[in-house]
Amino acid sequence: MLVVATSFVEKTVVCGRRLVLLNRHAISARRGLMVSGLPGTGKTSAITQLGLAHELPDRARHPNVNDRIPVLYITVPPAASARMVAAEFARFLGLPVRARSNLTDIIEAVVGICTDTRTGLVLVDEIHNVSQVTRAGAEVSDTLKYFSERIPATFVYAGINLDTSELLAGTRGAQIAGRFTLVPTRPFPYGDEWKGLVATMERTLLLHDHPPGSLVKLDRYLHKRADGMIGALSHAIRGAAIDAILSGTERVTKSALDAIPLDHAAEAAKKGH
């Protein structure tokens, strides 16, 4: 299914592209973006759409140039060390990471490639895995800060409830809070935007016998079922559509949606309703 351009996705893209332009000629102290919220509210989709919105125009401006890497994307592993995070940068760029490669070697190789290939946007997902109150987490934070100083790019962090996380603890956290703009995401209330989400997702279904508009009639039920979470909504509709194809019914019904197990949070909200 396509990624729906929700108000949150649009705000992330607009804020991110604005920062890229503001940072373009900055020598240091570049400003960044933090995308924060509960699981299942579309944080990863938002930052990847920002990456797409940056990369496509860049490639259109340089159609015959193959040595550009406009966007770099990594996911911070749980209990990550500084070397592990640097290695994630290297892997995205296709650089070999050998057992004997030390942190400085990896950083220098990454910075060199990013500078040569005009990387303008660095997306760091699952940043909530970094805790400033542990030595390893503080070293990861310092490494990311060093990358941001050496690579002339805009850094975007995405993670769960960053405003209250240990990422912003202590002096290092205060530095991040002072340089990064926060874009919060939250569950969707039941209203016009939610109804539009359901309608847009329904239009993408390629089912032979699905009556148009039948999911729109279930938009309030779907809101309760997914607890306003776009991730749970997408999972329910896609899961029911797959079942419809496998069973041959070729339509998504309320009973088919009921049969799709969602994440624990959505299921708990369903019981609460």
C-alpha distance (Angstrom), angle and dihedral (degrees) to the residues before:
residue distance angle dihedral
M1 . . .
L2 3.77 . .
V3 3.80 123.3 .
V4 3.80 107.3 -103.8
A5 3.79 115.0 -131.4
T6 3.79 96.8 -127.4
S7 3.80 121.6 178.7
F8 3.81 87.9 -101.3
V9 3.81 93.0 53.0
E10 3.81 90.5 46.9
K11 3.82 92.3 49.2
T12 3.81 91.1 49.2
V13 3.80 91.9 50.2
V14 3.82 93.6 46.3
C15 3.83 93.7 47.1
G16 3.80 92.3 44.2
R17 3.80 95.8 49.2
R18 3.82 90.5 46.3
L19 3.82 90.1 54.2
V20 3.81 91.7 47.9
L21 3.81 89.3 56.5
L22 3.81 93.4 44.1
N23 3.81 90.9 49.7
R24 3.78 95.9 44.6
H25 3.81 96.0 98.3
A26 3.80 98.8 22.8
I27 3.79 114.9 124.8
S28 3.80 95.7 -160.9
A29 3.81 141.6 -16.5
R30 3.78 92.6 54.7
R31 3.77 113.5 -177.4
G32 3.80 121.9 -122.9
L33 3.78 141.3 -163.6
M34 3.81 130.0 -116.8
V35 3.81 119.2 -161.3
S36 3.78 110.0 -162.7
G37 3.78 139.5 173.6
L38 3.76 148.3 99.4
P39 3.82 122.0 -42.5
G40 3.79 113.1 -84.8
T41 3.80 96.8 27.3
G42 3.81 95.8 112.0
K43 3.81 104.1 -98.2
T44 3.81 96.5 140.7
S45 3.81 91.7 43.9
A46 3.80 89.8 51.5
I47 3.81 96.3 51.6
T48 3.80 93.3 43.5
Q49 3.81 89.1 51.9
L50 3.80 87.6 51.2
G51 3.80 87.8 51.9
L52 3.79 90.0 50.8
A53 3.81 91.8 47.9
H54 3.81 88.6 53.8
E55 3.80 99.6 41.5
L56 3.81 101.3 45.9
P57 3.84 96.0 56.6
D58 3.81 89.6 43.2
R59 3.79 91.6 54.4
A60 3.82 90.5 44.2
R61 3.82 89.5 55.3
H62 3.82 91.2 48.9
P63 3.83 103.8 33.9
N64 3.78 97.1 158.8
V65 3.80 98.0 43.2
N66 3.79 117.0 96.9
D67 3.79 99.1 173.8
R68 3.81 97.4 77.1
I69 3.82 125.6 103.2
P70 3.82 102.2 -175.3
V71 3.81 96.1 176.2
L72 3.80 132.8 36.2
Y73 3.82 120.8 -166.6
I74 3.80 129.0 -170.4
T75 3.79 137.6 165.4
V76 3.80 117.7 -139.7
P77 3.83 108.7 -126.1
P78 3.82 119.7 -133.1
A79 3.81 113.1 -91.3
A80 3.79 88.6 9.2
S81 3.77 124.2 -176.5
A82 3.79 124.0 -148.1
R83 3.82 90.1 -104.7
M84 3.81 91.8 51.0
V85 3.81 91.6 53.7
A86 3.80 92.2 46.2
A87 3.81 87.9 49.9
E88 3.83 89.8 54.0
F89 3.81 88.7 57.0
A90 3.80 89.9 49.2
R91 3.82 93.9 48.4
F92 3.79 92.1 52.7
L93 3.78 89.1 53.4
G94 3.81 92.2 46.9
L95 3.79 93.9 -114.1
P96 3.82 117.1 150.1
V97 3.80 114.5 -113.9
R98 3.78 109.8 -157.4
A99 3.78 126.0 -167.3
R100 3.79 90.6 -114.4
S101 3.83 93.7 50.6
N102 3.78 109.2 110.4
L103 3.80 125.8 -149.5
T104 3.80 94.7 -98.2
D105 3.82 92.4 51.4
I106 3.82 91.5 51.8
I107 3.82 93.8 45.9
E108 3.79 93.5 49.6
A109 3.82 92.0 48.9
V110 3.83 92.0 48.6
V111 3.81 93.8 46.7
G112 3.80 90.9 48.3
I113 3.81 93.9 51.5
C114 3.83 94.3 43.5
T115 3.80 90.9 50.1
D116 3.81 93.3 47.0
T117 3.81 93.6 46.2
R118 3.83 95.2 46.0
T119 3.80 96.7 -119.1
G120 3.80 105.4 -169.5
L121 3.80 102.7 172.2
V122 3.81 130.2 42.4
L123 3.82 117.4 -169.1
V124 3.81 116.8 -161.4
D125 3.80 113.0 -172.0
E126 3.83 128.7 -168.1
I127 3.80 89.6 25.4
H128 3.82 89.5 157.9
N129 3.82 85.2 81.0
V130 3.82 86.8 76.0
S131 3.82 114.5 87.6
Q132 3.78 119.7 -172.3
V133 3.81 91.3 -157.7
T134 3.82 93.6 68.8
R135 3.78 125.2 68.8
A136 3.82 92.9 -126.7
G137 3.80 91.8 48.5
A138 3.80 92.3 49.0
E139 3.82 89.5 51.3
V140 3.82 90.4 50.9
S141 3.80 89.4 50.4
D142 3.80 91.1 50.2
T143 3.81 90.8 48.8
L144 3.80 92.5 51.5
K145 3.81 89.8 47.9
Y146 3.80 89.9 50.6
F147 3.81 90.7 50.0
S148 3.81 89.6 50.4
E149 3.82 90.4 52.2
R150 3.80 94.6 47.3
I151 3.82 100.4 38.9
P152 3.84 113.2 65.2
A153 3.80 92.7 -136.6
T154 3.79 141.5 109.1
F155 3.82 112.8 -104.5
V156 3.80 120.6 -143.8
Y157 3.81 121.6 -168.1
A158 3.80 123.9 -163.7
G159 3.79 126.8 -173.7
I160 3.78 149.4 124.7
N161 3.82 117.2 -62.5
L162 3.79 94.0 -26.6
D163 3.80 93.6 173.6
T164 3.82 89.4 68.5
S165 3.81 98.7 29.3
E166 3.80 129.1 107.3
L167 3.82 88.5 -108.7
L168 3.82 87.6 84.5
A169 3.81 96.4 42.9
G170 3.80 122.8 119.0
T171 3.79 129.3 -7.1
R172 3.80 94.7 -40.4
G173 3.80 90.8 50.5
A174 3.81 90.6 49.7
Q175 3.81 89.3 54.4
I176 3.81 90.7 53.0
A177 3.81 91.9 46.4
G178 3.80 89.3 51.6
R179 3.80 94.7 52.3
F180 3.81 104.1 34.9
T181 3.80 128.8 75.2
L182 3.81 112.4 -139.9
V183 3.80 120.7 -135.9
P184 3.81 108.3 -172.7
T185 3.77 124.5 -156.1
R186 3.78 126.9 -161.0
P187 3.79 140.1 172.3
F188 3.80 114.0 -67.9
P189 3.81 116.6 -106.1
Y190 3.78 116.3 -131.5
G191 3.78 103.5 -92.4
D192 3.78 145.3 96.5
E193 3.80 95.6 -46.4
W194 3.80 92.3 51.9
K195 3.81 90.6 48.1
G196 3.79 88.7 50.3
L197 3.82 90.8 50.7
V198 3.79 91.6 54.1
A199 3.81 92.1 45.8
T200 3.80 92.6 49.2
M201 3.80 93.1 48.7
E202 3.79 90.9 47.6
R203 3.81 91.1 53.8
T204 3.82 90.0 57.9
L205 3.82 93.6 57.9
L206 3.80 112.2 110.0
L207 3.80 97.1 -160.6
H208 3.80 120.2 141.1
D209 3.81 98.6 -142.8
H210 3.79 103.2 29.7
P211 3.83 110.0 126.8
P212 3.84 107.7 -130.2
G213 3.78 112.6 -115.2
S214 3.80 96.0 19.3
L215 3.82 92.1 114.4
V216 3.79 91.9 46.9
K217 3.81 87.7 59.7
L218 3.81 87.2 56.7
D219 3.81 95.7 49.9
R220 3.83 94.5 113.6
Y221 3.81 91.2 47.9
L222 3.81 89.6 48.1
H223 3.80 90.6 51.0
K224 3.79 91.1 54.9
R225 3.79 91.6 42.2
A226 3.82 93.8 51.8
D227 3.82 95.2 32.4
G228 3.79 88.9 -130.2
M229 3.81 93.3 -59.3
I230 3.79 115.1 137.8
G231 3.81 91.4 -155.1
A232 3.81 92.1 56.9
L233 3.83 91.3 44.2
S234 3.80 92.2 52.4
H235 3.81 91.8 46.0
A236 3.82 92.7 50.5
I237 3.81 94.9 48.6
R238 3.81 95.1 42.9
G239 3.80 91.8 45.8
A240 3.79 92.9 49.9
A241 3.81 90.5 46.8
I242 3.81 91.4 52.8
D243 3.81 90.1 49.2
A244 3.82 89.2 49.3
I245 3.80 90.8 54.4
L246 3.80 94.4 45.3
S247 3.80 93.5 46.9
G248 3.79 94.1 42.9
T249 3.82 95.1 -124.8
E250 3.83 90.4 115.0
R251 3.81 93.2 -158.7
V252 3.80 137.2 91.6
T253 3.79 114.5 -130.1
K254 3.80 135.1 176.4
S255 3.82 90.8 -104.2
A256 3.82 89.8 50.9
L257 3.82 90.3 51.5
D258 3.81 90.3 47.8
A259 3.80 89.3 55.7
I260 3.83 93.5 59.2
P261 3.83 111.2 93.6
L262 3.79 110.1 -138.5
D263 3.79 130.6 -162.8
H264 3.81 118.4 -63.4
A265 3.83 93.7 -103.4
A266 3.81 93.2 54.6
E267 3.80 92.3 44.3
A268 3.81 90.6 50.4
A269 3.80 90.2 50.5
K270 3.80 89.9 49.8
K271 3.83 90.5 54.9
G272 3.80 89.2 47.8
H273 3.78 90.9 55.3
